[in-house]
Amino acid sequence: MAKILKIKIKRTQTVGGTHYDYPPEYDSQKIQVLAYETFNPDNIQAVVDRGNKDEYLIGIVKDADAPQFLASVDVEEVDYDAALNLGNRWTKRALKITGPEEVARICQKIADKANVNRKMSTVLTADELGALDADNPEPGIMKSKSFQERLDRTLAVL
């Protein structure tokens, strides 16, 4: 089994960027980090509003490693629903184009047909529709995993 942890990381703004101090009990070899609060750029203002002094992450550790982490005042165990709520606010699903030539070809086909007919009556093949389907694993456009999918997968393997 595993524990889900919310960990406070201290931030120090410097001229060259940001310096992060993790709690001394933190061990990067024993945790699967799922999300930092600032993975979603929309959350940066919340960190700035707190004075840029800290931000949080959600991670999962094995039960046997949890006491080490929980010895810190900057680490708390959270339940599944709380982690899901935070993770969904801290992350966004990203689209990535893995077959840009195919996507460009399909878009050109649609544009050409629209220019000729002045209306959208292009019929796409099943393969073309699949390339534009963000949930299709074939090259084209793909979505990143949702926070819940990553959380569930990590809990299943730990």
Steps between C-alpha positions, in 0.01 A plus 500: 500500500594864472438837655419823318690799634471876463843655549588866553812617319661824610578744218758775489490746212843592371617723219571192289174317574350302784674281759301213654564346844331167563443376856805310634285185525429512126665226294460528123587131463198393706222719358304512178421867445172542313453877497651824615264784575657708222468232228195704403615854416163629622614417856815710497309806618381313812863425584598862437210617717640289786822697466680245280610326820373152430317271264369147530526166329297180507698178514457134584729291721490139611347445844840396634654836396215720619617544863828654379311763298227558758760587764515843335258777595496587128352165396145380549314192388196573284223269392424404141225761453713786635792395278271478199356844571846658532649310208216597269551867591878476466514327162353535156471233236728589216452424136804395307533445132694182435434485128523864387525415131180297514313768694624771258392289200150454646467871580610586145241259358229671705620848398522407131147358500365805686668738252356316200148451632483791745353258750622223726392182327830313514464133582793369700601136497497292817882523513486878468239528772716273716804725452294794628353303793690606811431166669633289212851364575601505132714791376302818464368703790520344846397614848721465803363282777266670744612548858254231611643251248854567626390483865314172450787345304760597760287369786453173312872437454626604845 
